[in-house]
């Protein structure tokens, strides 16, 4: 268990160490914050898609194209509005 925990720590921080050897500390800090925000957004997108995917399958298999189109549109808008504030934050 110790070895596995140690390997997870190395895998999740290896990019920081590699970038730290080539860039300034300020740049590494900005990169680290951007990575953490992207991971958080990934979780939000996965949650939306986990809820929407069964509906996609259900509507497609029952040939309900209008409901499928509405669900895709709604899921896409939800993903967009969840991620756009973070994009603005990262760009700033």
Secondary structure, 3 states (H helix, E strand, C coil): CHHHHHHHHHHHHHHHHHHHHHCCHHHHHHHHHHHHHHHHHHHHHHHHHHHHHHHHHHHHHCCCHHHHHHHHHHHHHHHHHHHHHHHHHHHC
